[in-house]
Amino acid sequence: MNLIKPSIVYRYGNGLYVNLTNRCPTACVFCIKTKWKMDYRGANLNLENLEPSPTEVARLAALTYAEKSFDELVFCGYGEPAMRFDAVLETARMVKSGGAFPVPAGIKIRLNTNGLANLICERNVAPELKGLVDAVHISLNASEPGRWAELMRPQARYAEKGFESVKDFIREAARVLPETIATIIDCDKQELAAFENLAAGLGAKTRVRAAL
């Protein structure tokens, strides 16, 4: 048993990160949560199935900001935030309406996701983010479906349509949000070029992430 209290929010860089869930529809080969034993730079992200409410997240964000300000609020923990998509929306709505004072209502809100939200929620959810989430970073990692499946290792229900669904989510997000970025783990030049072309065609920018 881990005696360190689970972290619902944790700092990294200039952001405050929100750990909404440990559930995830993929088991990515590069995911560090197992290798790091659910620890992230000293924060215990093992929620042990106790998922926080939007009210609790807003309360903790307010307390943390009062101690020291941060520049953005980021939905990103050891799980896929879209597994609790309604909680993402409600938390963002509370913050944007001033319900996490002294966190500024205009603070940047970002969603880090694997992009499977449409399949998870069984609808096109990107338009619902407009006005609540300012940026979405999608961990796509591949320029074609075979490589995507190899890296992301999706659960069976997400395997067949997963890659195309992520592409659809990126395309729709790029239409309604100020910032949409497709991310990829550092790779060879040929794959990166193909990935950049794919992302650009979907309306997104590209960011290369280092493998941890």
Summary of the structure (lengths in Angstrom):
residues: 212
radius of gyration: 16.6
end to end distance: 25.3
largest distance: 47.4
contacts: 675
relative contact order: 0.14
helix: 38%
strand: 19%
